[in-house]
Amino acid sequence: MSVTIKDVAKQANVSVATVSRALNGHENVAEAVRQRVLSVANELRYSPHHAARSLSSRRTHTIGVVLPDLHGEFFSELMRGIDHGARERGLHLLVSSYHGNPAEQGAALRAMRGRVDGLLVMSPFVADTGMVRDNLSAGMPAVLMNSSLAGTDLQAVSVDNYGGAREMVRHLAASGHRRITFIAGPDDNFDASERLRGYRDELAASLPDAEEWILQGDFHEASGHRAGGTLLAGFERPDAVFAANDMMALGCLFALTHAGIQVPRDIAIAGFDDIPLARYVHPSLTTMRVDIAELGDRALRRLLEAMAPGDPGDGVGGAEPLVPKLMVRDSSVAGAEAKQVSKGDVVA
């Protein structure tokens, strides 16, 4: 005899409606109650009839996730946060990547139509955020992750890339570095443009006599390695290198150390994101910590709120962004100061 939702409600000592809300991921269920319902459902091996649920509620209990890429530690951490929140609410994920191609992004969004109840989208293109809205089905709840809101009425969760970049430049300047090179990300990428803007503004504020020194990258470690080679071949070398993400910083670190450069004694290096690998390289990488998994979890929670009946769907555009934290490690400090940096993390 199959277990029904009434059996779960009886054993969990709640109403059938509460069981339904808990299993469907609604926010208006106390967390302790949700966990009790999920525990009972698991104990009884209750399996909802998803086809029947979809026909009656027109919901698939599936969230679509559209990302520019799936490769690398950043996207792995992002998906970890989204997946954790989805599993807690009994939801499935349908994930697609468009490999950084705006045209493929539109195709990926259109392919989600009718298959998902809501969408999480990372669209880093500065000029093409409206493409997301244009390719969504009518009435589809969607939340952008760390994207520009320009030209769209979509909601978003974001990271303070600009403020984080300024804080890193302040740290390098306060550590005595005067010639600070910046390895930039892709020209059309929102995160990259905000980090470049932060570098420029803080360089002018902290070191008004210093000149901008910008090398182009693409967020991949190979471009950081090329930038390191460019610096090694130049007549003049910087005091410090600030890369727009950790992968480029690690590529540059490898190029410099392979050539015999002592980091940070000869050249300091810093990154942005604090991917898990950053603390395990030698020297450990100074970076701006972004809680990437929290970004994913926060986006999912906001999407579920937008999907809830009667949700006005406003206020997210002005929501406080995630604020990165400066993690001072061995790659940016030298001498006596380096001895005070622990093998773990120092939050400035």
N, C-alpha and C positions, 0 to 999 in steps of 0.2 A: 504494500500500500504506500503510495507516494505521500511525502510530507507536504502540507499546504501552508500558506502564509498564516492561516488561523492557528496552526499548531505552533509556529514560531511565536506568534503574539501571546498565546496562552502560556508558554513556558517562560517567555521573557517578562510576563506580567505587564504588557503594554497593549495598546489598541492595534488593530490591523492597520489603521492609517499611519500610526507611528512606525510600524515595521516597514511599510511601503516607503515612507519618507526617508528612513534610515538607509534602506537598501538602494534607494534612488539617488542618494547623495545630496539631499536637500540640507540647507544650512540650519533650518529651524528645528533642529533636534539636538538636545544636550549631548555633549560628547560622551559622557558616561553611559547614557541610554543607547547611543549609537553603537558603542563598543559591546554592550550587553546583547543587543539585537544581533550584531554580526557574529558574536561568539555562539549564541544559541543557534543561529542559522547554520553555522559551520558544524556545530555539534550534531545537529539533526540532519546534516547533509541536504539542507533545503536548496533546491535549484529552481529559480524562477523560470517560467516559460517565456523566454525572451521574445519569441515570435508573437505570442498572444499579447504580451505587454506592449510591443511596438504597434500592433494593430489597434489596441484599445486607447493607448495614450499618444500614438504617433511619435513616440520617442524611441531612439535606438540604444540609449544608455551608453553611447560611445562619444568620445571627444576627439575631434580632429586636431592634429598638431602639424603645422607646416613650417619647416625650417629651411634656411639657406643651405645647410649642410648637416651631415650626421657624423662627420669625421672630427676627431679631436676631443680633448678633455673638457673644453667649454660646453660643447653640446651634450656630452655624456653626463655632466653634472646637471645641466638644465633638464634633461629628460629624467634624471633620477628624482628631482624635485617634483616634476609633473606626475611621474608614475607613482610615487609614494602617495600623493594626495588622491590620485584616481583609485588606487587599490583600497585605500581606507574607505572610500565611498562606493565600492562595488562597480566602478565604471571601467570601461574598456577604452583603449587608445588606438586610433588609426593615424599612423605617422607617415609623412611624406617629405621628401627633400627635393628642392629644385636646383641644387648645385650652383647657386649664385646667379642663375639665369632668370632675368625678370619675366621673359616670355613663358618659361617653364613654371614660374611661380603662379601665373594666371591659370595654367592648365591644371596644376596641383590643386588649387582652390576650387576650380570647377568640378574636379573629380570627387570632391568631398560632398557635393550636393546630394541630399537625400540619404546620406550614409551616417551623418553625425548630428548631434543635437547642438553643438557649439564648436567654435574654432579658436585655437590659440595659434597666433601667427607671428613669426619673427621676420619682419620685412625691413632690412637695414638700408634700403636704397633711399637716399635723401630726396630724390625728385619724384619717386614713383609710388608713394604711399597710397595715393588714390586708386592705384591698380587693385589693391586689396579690396576696397569697397566695391569697385566695379565688377569684381568676379565672385562676390558673395551672392548666394541666393537671397531673395527678399526675406527680411525678418530673421536672418541667421545671426544669433548672438556671436560676437567675436571680440577678442581682446588682443591687442598688439603687445608684443614683448620687446621692450627697449627699442622702440621705433619712434620716428618723428610723427607728431600729430598734424603736421601742416597739411592742409588740403583734404582733411578727412574728419568726419564726425565720430570715428571709432574711438573706443576707450583703450587705455594702455596702462601698463605698468613699466617702470623704467628705472634706470640707474643714473646717478648723478656723475656722468662721465666728465663733464666740464669741471666740476668742483674737485673731483678726484685727481685729474691731471694737474690742476693748479697746486693741490697739496703736495704732489710728488715733486714738482719743480721747486716749491718752497723748501722741502726737505733737502734736496740736492744742493740748493744754494746755501742753506744754513750749514751744510756739511763742508762748505768751503769750495765747492765746484763753481767755476765761472764760465767755462766753455761747455755748454750742455747741448749735445746732439739729440734730435728727436727722430726716431724711425716711425714714420707715419703709416697708417693703414690705407685701404683703398679709398680713392677720391670720392666715390659715390656712396660710401658707407656712413650711416648716421653716427654710430659709436666713434668711428675714426675721426670724423669731422669735429665732433665735440671734444675729443681728447686733444686734437691738434689746436683747437681754439683755446683750450685751457692752457696748453704749453705756451702759446704765443702771449696770451694775456699775462700770465704769471711771470714769464721771463721779462717782460717789459716792466712789471711792477717790482720784482725782487732784484733784477739785474738790469737796470735801465741802460747801461753802457754795453751790454752783451748783444751780439748779433744772433739772429735766428740761424740755426744750422739743422736743416731738415733733409732727411734721406727718405726715399719712397720705399714702402713695403706693401705687403698684401695680406698681412695677418698670419702667414705661414712661416714656419721656422727657416725655410730655405731663403726667404727674402731677408730675414734677420742675419743669416750667415753671409749673404751677399753684401749687406750694408756693413758688416764687420770687415769684410775684405776691402771695401771702398775706403774705410777709415784707415786700415793698415797701409794702403797704397798712397795715401795722401801725405803731403808735406807737413801738415799740422794735424795734431790729434786732439780730441776733446778731453776734458777732465771727466766727463760722465756721459753715458748714453741712456736715454729714457725711451724705451720702446712702447708703442701703443698697445701691445698685448704681450703676454708672457711668452708665447711661442716664438715671436720674433726676438725677444730678449734672450731666450735660451739659444737660438741660432747664432746670435751675435756673440754671446758668451763663449760658445764653442769655438767660433772663428778666432776670437782674441786669445783665449787660453792656449789653443793649438799653436798659435804663432809666438807663444812665450810671454804674452802680456800678463802682468800680475793684476788680477781683479780682487779688490778695488784699488790697490796701491797705485797702479799706473792709470787705469781707467775704471770708474765705477759704472755699474750697470743696474738698471731698474726696469720693471715691467708693469703690467696692469692686468688684473683678473684674479690672481692668486690661484692658479690651477694647482691640483694636488702635487704635481711634480716640482713646483717651484721651491718647496722647502727641502727637497731631497737632492738637488744638484749641488755641486761644489764649485765656488762658494754658493751658499743658499741665497736665493734671489729676493732682493727687496722689491716689493710690489704693492699695488693697491688691491686690497681684498674685496672682491665682490662675492656676496653669498649667492652663487649662481643657482644652487638648488632652491634657495628661498625665493629667488626671482620666479622660477618655474612654479613653485607651490603657490605663491601669491597670485600669479596670473590665473591659475586654475581656480582658486577660491573666488577671484573676482568674476570669472566667467560663470561659475555656478550661481553667483548672486544675480548676474544679468539674465540667466536662464530662468530664475525663479518667477512664478506668476506675480504680476503686479510690480515687478522691479522697474523703477524709473530709468535705470541705465544711465544716470548722470553722475558727475562728481569725480570720475576716475582720471579724467584728463588733468585735473588739478591736484591729484593725490600726491603725497610726498614720495619722492623717488627713494630707492635704496641708496644709502650713503656709503661709499667705499671707505675702508679703513686702511690707513698706512701701516704696512707691515715692514719694519726695519730689520733687515737681515744682513748677512756678511758681505753681500755684493756691493753695498754702497758706503760702507764705513771702513776705516783703516786704523792701524796703530792701536793706541790705548782704547779708543772708542770701540774697536772691533772686539776687544776682550770682554767688554761689558754686554755684548750681544749674546744671548743664550743660544743654545742649539735649537730651541723652539722659536717662538715668535715674540717680537716686541711690538706692541701697538703704540704708535706715537700719538 
